[in-house]
């Protein structure tokens, strides 16, 4: 963990990571997403355990939050007040992530994990404002755990993205075959996206590349091949799916798999012997003794990565198709693996008065919230509970809530998603399997 390695690649990644997040903040202002996503809603879909997280009370306050987020990202990139800035960036970005579950994106979750790693790393010891202000922290090396923790973060994302593709729908070319039809502008493959074989071909290529990126990047003779394939893969994803900053973060992270002194070599300023002298000093000063602080950091890193290795596999503990039930789908790198559409209508019943009536979710939700909810059982349950509480406040003591929900997965015929006879007002959210979710019975079309 504490063998010193050249700090150059970590310094470059720090600049790229902070710069990409600055770009993301600017995109939110440019597209008006702050107002659209985080203000003026009657209801926000929250995450389990985080229902207490709410948007700031005004648009101006939310915009100020994003300004602060941009400033923190700039400080991380520059290595200015790095410890405070990196911790602040982690919490400020996590706050935005937790505000609205209908905005869940794998790459936002990924940014949080990378930010957590960077928060622990001494990434400001080289090519930073901090090391100019405080020369005592300046160093040409960092402990190698920093490099391998970041490599592991990117490696897990690539590899588990490939593992997730080992499912029957993807191996039959769904849903990629439908998604690529509009990608005629993409270089090389554009003229062929309408061909029946292209979707199946790209499905298998994408799966194999995700699984092979890490071995290719770790093995020096194939490293350049892995890097060029990763760049091409991410650029194609950017052109086909318009998925924001994710491809660019992945490209930046892929650079970490080269030798840690590659920026010096690239600039032709690498001085032979610098790393060697640092290693000698490290050995001579006895710092390889495993101190209590180092043991604590080791324990944190082990727990952090054990979680990341195991948590994406939790959907195997649930019966049924994960892309249908959504149980274990999130935080598992199931990226771009399913397309779902649906519709839902809620029935409110008052057994005391015999009154019953329908509620259209569009009366309370915006288009994106409704579009995400209609195919997500957990969000349907959360909205049903909100309706229950709302009508209880109006004096309907024994309110019952039923969902007439239908959905289609990867072009299948539509079928019921929720048991229409279950009173969702009485169903409690649980990490265990939800027996009120109807099993998937419809088959893929030929």
URTA-V820832 format. One record per residue. N is the residue number from 1. SS is DSSP state (helix for helix, strand for strand, loop for the rest). PSI is psi in whole degrees, 0 to 359 (* if undefined). Layout:
BEGIN
n->N ss->SS psi->PSI
n->N ss->SS psi->PSI
END
This chain:
BEGIN
n->1 ss->loop psi->322
n->2 ss->loop psi->9
n->3 ss->loop psi->129
n->4 ss->strand psi->141
n->5 ss->strand psi->163
n->6 ss->strand psi->136
n->7 ss->loop psi->359
n->8 ss->helix psi->315
n->9 ss->helix psi->327
n->10 ss->helix psi->320
n->11 ss->helix psi->318
n->12 ss->helix psi->317
n->13 ss->helix psi->321
n->14 ss->helix psi->315
n->15 ss->helix psi->315
n->16 ss->helix psi->317
n->17 ss->helix psi->311
n->18 ss->helix psi->320
n->19 ss->helix psi->320
n->20 ss->helix psi->322
n->21 ss->helix psi->327
n->22 ss->helix psi->316
n->23 ss->helix psi->318
n->24 ss->helix psi->319
n->25 ss->helix psi->317
n->26 ss->helix psi->323
n->27 ss->helix psi->321
n->28 ss->helix psi->321
n->29 ss->helix psi->316
n->30 ss->helix psi->323
n->31 ss->helix psi->359
n->32 ss->loop psi->25
n->33 ss->helix psi->334
n->34 ss->helix psi->311
n->35 ss->helix psi->318
n->36 ss->helix psi->320
n->37 ss->helix psi->333
n->38 ss->helix psi->14
n->39 ss->loop psi->154
n->40 ss->loop psi->16
n->41 ss->loop psi->148
n->42 ss->loop psi->338
n->43 ss->loop psi->139
n->44 ss->loop psi->134
n->45 ss->loop psi->118
n->46 ss->loop psi->171
n->47 ss->loop psi->149
n->48 ss->loop psi->128
n->49 ss->loop psi->353
n->50 ss->loop psi->30
n->51 ss->loop psi->346
n->52 ss->loop psi->352
n->53 ss->loop psi->121
n->54 ss->loop psi->155
n->55 ss->loop psi->157
n->56 ss->loop psi->152
n->57 ss->loop psi->352
n->58 ss->loop psi->161
n->59 ss->helix psi->320
n->60 ss->helix psi->320
n->61 ss->helix psi->321
n->62 ss->helix psi->319
n->63 ss->helix psi->322
n->64 ss->helix psi->321
n->65 ss->helix psi->316
n->66 ss->helix psi->328
n->67 ss->helix psi->314
n->68 ss->helix psi->319
n->69 ss->helix psi->318
n->70 ss->helix psi->320
n->71 ss->helix psi->318
n->72 ss->helix psi->319
n->73 ss->helix psi->321
n->74 ss->helix psi->321
n->75 ss->helix psi->322
n->76 ss->helix psi->314
n->77 ss->helix psi->318
n->78 ss->helix psi->346
n->79 ss->loop psi->39
n->80 ss->loop psi->125
n->81 ss->loop psi->49
n->82 ss->helix psi->316
n->83 ss->helix psi->311
n->84 ss->helix psi->317
n->85 ss->helix psi->318
n->86 ss->helix psi->320
n->87 ss->helix psi->316
n->88 ss->helix psi->320
n->89 ss->helix psi->317
n->90 ss->helix psi->311
n->91 ss->helix psi->323
n->92 ss->helix psi->320
n->93 ss->helix psi->321
n->94 ss->helix psi->322
n->95 ss->helix psi->313
n->96 ss->helix psi->317
n->97 ss->helix psi->319
n->98 ss->helix psi->353
n->99 ss->helix psi->324
n->100 ss->loop psi->113
n->101 ss->helix psi->334
n->102 ss->helix psi->348
n->103 ss->helix psi->8
n->104 ss->loop psi->129
n->105 ss->loop psi->140
n->106 ss->helix psi->324
n->107 ss->helix psi->337
n->108 ss->helix psi->316
n->109 ss->helix psi->319
n->110 ss->helix psi->317
n->111 ss->helix psi->320
n->112 ss->helix psi->317
n->113 ss->helix psi->318
n->114 ss->helix psi->318
n->115 ss->helix psi->324
n->116 ss->helix psi->319
n->117 ss->helix psi->316
n->118 ss->helix psi->332
n->119 ss->helix psi->329
n->120 ss->helix psi->345
n->121 ss->loop psi->141
n->122 ss->loop psi->67
n->123 ss->loop psi->3
n->124 ss->loop psi->14
n->125 ss->loop psi->350
n->126 ss->loop psi->138
n->127 ss->loop psi->50
n->128 ss->loop psi->163
n->129 ss->helix psi->323
n->130 ss->helix psi->316
n->131 ss->helix psi->344
n->132 ss->helix psi->320
n->133 ss->helix psi->320
n->134 ss->loop psi->84
n->135 ss->helix psi->339
n->136 ss->helix psi->334
n->137 ss->helix psi->350
n->138 ss->loop psi->138
n->139 ss->loop psi->146
n->140 ss->loop psi->356
n->141 ss->strand psi->162
n->142 ss->strand psi->159
n->143 ss->strand psi->142
n->144 ss->helix psi->348
n->145 ss->helix psi->329
n->146 ss->helix psi->312
n->147 ss->helix psi->315
n->148 ss->helix psi->332
n->149 ss->helix psi->318
n->150 ss->helix psi->319
n->151 ss->helix psi->317
n->152 ss->helix psi->321
n->153 ss->helix psi->315
n->154 ss->helix psi->323
n->155 ss->helix psi->318
n->156 ss->helix psi->317
n->157 ss->helix psi->315
n->158 ss->helix psi->307
n->159 ss->helix psi->314
n->160 ss->helix psi->335
n->161 ss->helix psi->325
n->162 ss->helix psi->318
n->163 ss->helix psi->319
n->164 ss->helix psi->336
n->165 ss->loop psi->352
n->166 ss->loop psi->65
n->167 ss->loop psi->155
n->168 ss->helix psi->319
n->169 ss->helix psi->311
n->170 ss->helix psi->321
n->171 ss->helix psi->349
n->172 ss->loop psi->8
n->173 ss->loop psi->11
n->174 ss->loop psi->140
n->175 ss->loop psi->7
n->176 ss->helix psi->324
n->177 ss->helix psi->323
n->178 ss->helix psi->323
n->179 ss->helix psi->327
n->180 ss->helix psi->353
n->181 ss->helix psi->334
n->182 ss->helix psi->6
n->183 ss->loop psi->40
n->184 ss->loop psi->344
n->185 ss->loop psi->351
n->186 ss->loop psi->130
n->187 ss->loop psi->148
n->188 ss->loop psi->300
n->189 ss->loop psi->348
n->190 ss->helix psi->313
n->191 ss->helix psi->347
n->192 ss->helix psi->3
n->193 ss->loop psi->340
n->194 ss->loop psi->353
n->195 ss->loop psi->139
n->196 ss->helix psi->329
n->197 ss->helix psi->339
n->198 ss->helix psi->318
n->199 ss->helix psi->318
n->200 ss->helix psi->318
n->201 ss->helix psi->312
n->202 ss->helix psi->328
n->203 ss->helix psi->313
n->204 ss->helix psi->322
n->205 ss->helix psi->315
n->206 ss->helix psi->317
n->207 ss->helix psi->313
n->208 ss->helix psi->320
n->209 ss->helix psi->316
n->210 ss->helix psi->319
n->211 ss->helix psi->332
n->212 ss->helix psi->345
n->213 ss->helix psi->311
n->214 ss->helix psi->310
n->215 ss->helix psi->319
n->216 ss->helix psi->320
n->217 ss->helix psi->329
n->218 ss->helix psi->334
n->219 ss->loop psi->115
n->220 ss->helix psi->315
n->221 ss->helix psi->336
n->222 ss->helix psi->9
n->223 ss->helix psi->316
n->224 ss->helix psi->322
n->225 ss->helix psi->314
n->226 ss->helix psi->319
n->227 ss->helix psi->313
n->228 ss->helix psi->321
n->229 ss->helix psi->320
n->230 ss->helix psi->318
n->231 ss->helix psi->313
n->232 ss->helix psi->318
n->233 ss->helix psi->313
n->234 ss->helix psi->324
n->235 ss->helix psi->322
n->236 ss->helix psi->318
n->237 ss->helix psi->320
n->238 ss->helix psi->320
n->239 ss->helix psi->325
n->240 ss->helix psi->321
n->241 ss->helix psi->351
n->242 ss->loop psi->59
n->243 ss->loop psi->33
n->244 ss->loop psi->224
n->245 ss->loop psi->348
n->246 ss->helix psi->311
n->247 ss->helix psi->327
n->248 ss->helix psi->324
n->249 ss->helix psi->319
n->250 ss->helix psi->321
n->251 ss->helix psi->316
n->252 ss->helix psi->319
n->253 ss->helix psi->330
n->254 ss->helix psi->333
n->255 ss->helix psi->337
n->256 ss->helix psi->343
n->257 ss->helix psi->350
n->258 ss->loop psi->169
n->259 ss->loop psi->141
n->260 ss->loop psi->345
n->261 ss->loop psi->12
n->262 ss->helix psi->326
n->263 ss->helix psi->325
n->264 ss->helix psi->317
n->265 ss->helix psi->319
n->266 ss->helix psi->322
n->267 ss->helix psi->357
n->268 ss->loop psi->24
n->269 ss->loop psi->11
n->270 ss->loop psi->129
n->271 ss->loop psi->116
n->272 ss->loop psi->139
n->273 ss->loop psi->347
n->274 ss->helix psi->309
n->275 ss->helix psi->321
n->276 ss->helix psi->316
n->277 ss->helix psi->322
n->278 ss->helix psi->319
n->279 ss->helix psi->318
n->280 ss->helix psi->315
n->281 ss->helix psi->320
n->282 ss->helix psi->320
n->283 ss->helix psi->321
n->284 ss->helix psi->329
n->285 ss->loop psi->4
n->286 ss->loop psi->15
n->287 ss->loop psi->1
n->288 ss->loop psi->353
n->289 ss->loop psi->130
n->290 ss->loop psi->96
n->291 ss->loop psi->169
n->292 ss->helix psi->320
n->293 ss->helix psi->318
n->294 ss->helix psi->322
n->295 ss->helix psi->320
n->296 ss->helix psi->316
n->297 ss->helix psi->319
n->298 ss->helix psi->317
n->299 ss->helix psi->319
n->300 ss->helix psi->315
n->301 ss->helix psi->319
n->302 ss->helix psi->312
n->303 ss->helix psi->319
n->304 ss->helix psi->315
n->305 ss->helix psi->333
n->306 ss->helix psi->317
n->307 ss->helix psi->315
n->308 ss->helix psi->332
n->309 ss->helix psi->327
n->310 ss->helix psi->321
n->311 ss->helix psi->322
n->312 ss->loop psi->346
n->313 ss->loop psi->2
n->314 ss->helix psi->339
n->315 ss->helix psi->343
n->316 ss->helix psi->346
n->317 ss->helix psi->349
n->318 ss->loop psi->145
n->319 ss->loop psi->160
n->320 ss->loop psi->182
n->321 ss->loop psi->120
n->322 ss->helix psi->325
n->323 ss->helix psi->347
n->324 ss->helix psi->309
n->325 ss->helix psi->336
n->326 ss->loop psi->7
n->327 ss->loop psi->107
n->328 ss->loop psi->9
n->329 ss->loop psi->318
n->330 ss->loop psi->152
n->331 ss->loop psi->21
n->332 ss->loop psi->10
n->333 ss->loop psi->35
n->334 ss->loop psi->75
n->335 ss->loop psi->126
n->336 ss->loop psi->41
n->337 ss->loop psi->351
n->338 ss->loop psi->150
n->339 ss->loop psi->130
n->340 ss->strand psi->142
n->341 ss->strand psi->163
n->342 ss->strand psi->187
n->343 ss->strand psi->151
n->344 ss->strand psi->141
n->345 ss->strand psi->136
n->346 ss->strand psi->138
n->347 ss->strand psi->125
n->348 ss->strand psi->127
n->349 ss->strand psi->140
n->350 ss->strand psi->98
n->351 ss->loop psi->338
n->352 ss->loop psi->321
n->353 ss->loop psi->349
n->354 ss->loop psi->5
n->355 ss->strand psi->141
n->356 ss->strand psi->146
n->357 ss->strand psi->161
n->358 ss->strand psi->150
n->359 ss->strand psi->128
n->360 ss->strand psi->123
n->361 ss->helix psi->335
n->362 ss->helix psi->345
n->363 ss->helix psi->343
n->364 ss->loop psi->341
n->365 ss->loop psi->154
n->366 ss->loop psi->177
n->367 ss->helix psi->317
n->368 ss->helix psi->317
n->369 ss->helix psi->315
n->370 ss->helix psi->318
n->371 ss->helix psi->320
n->372 ss->helix psi->321
n->373 ss->helix psi->321
n->374 ss->loop psi->341
n->375 ss->loop psi->9
n->376 ss->loop psi->104
n->377 ss->helix psi->320
n->378 ss->helix psi->324
n->379 ss->helix psi->325
n->380 ss->helix psi->317
n->381 ss->helix psi->318
n->382 ss->helix psi->319
n->383 ss->helix psi->324
n->384 ss->helix psi->320
n->385 ss->helix psi->324
n->386 ss->helix psi->318
n->387 ss->helix psi->317
n->388 ss->helix psi->311
n->389 ss->helix psi->323
n->390 ss->helix psi->316
n->391 ss->helix psi->334
n->392 ss->helix psi->321
n->393 ss->helix psi->336
n->394 ss->loop psi->6
n->395 ss->loop psi->3
n->396 ss->loop psi->87
n->397 ss->loop psi->315
n->398 ss->loop psi->40
n->399 ss->strand psi->140
n->400 ss->strand psi->143
n->401 ss->strand psi->125
n->402 ss->strand psi->150
n->403 ss->strand psi->124
n->404 ss->strand psi->87
n->405 ss->strand psi->131
n->406 ss->strand psi->146
n->407 ss->strand psi->161
n->408 ss->strand psi->133
n->409 ss->strand psi->123
n->410 ss->loop psi->42
n->411 ss->loop psi->2
n->412 ss->loop psi->163
n->413 ss->loop psi->150
n->414 ss->loop psi->143
n->415 ss->strand psi->169
n->416 ss->strand psi->138
n->417 ss->loop psi->325
n->418 ss->strand psi->140
n->419 ss->loop psi->115
n->420 ss->loop psi->347
n->421 ss->loop psi->0
n->422 ss->loop psi->128
n->423 ss->loop psi->103
n->424 ss->helix psi->342
n->425 ss->helix psi->335
n->426 ss->helix psi->354
n->427 ss->loop psi->130
n->428 ss->loop psi->141
n->429 ss->loop psi->142
n->430 ss->loop psi->152
n->431 ss->loop psi->350
n->432 ss->loop psi->169
n->433 ss->loop psi->139
n->434 ss->loop psi->108
n->435 ss->loop psi->356
n->436 ss->loop psi->357
n->437 ss->strand psi->126
n->438 ss->loop psi->139
n->439 ss->loop psi->152
n->440 ss->loop psi->123
n->441 ss->loop psi->336
n->442 ss->loop psi->143
n->443 ss->loop psi->157
n->444 ss->loop psi->144
n->445 ss->loop psi->151
n->446 ss->loop psi->*
END
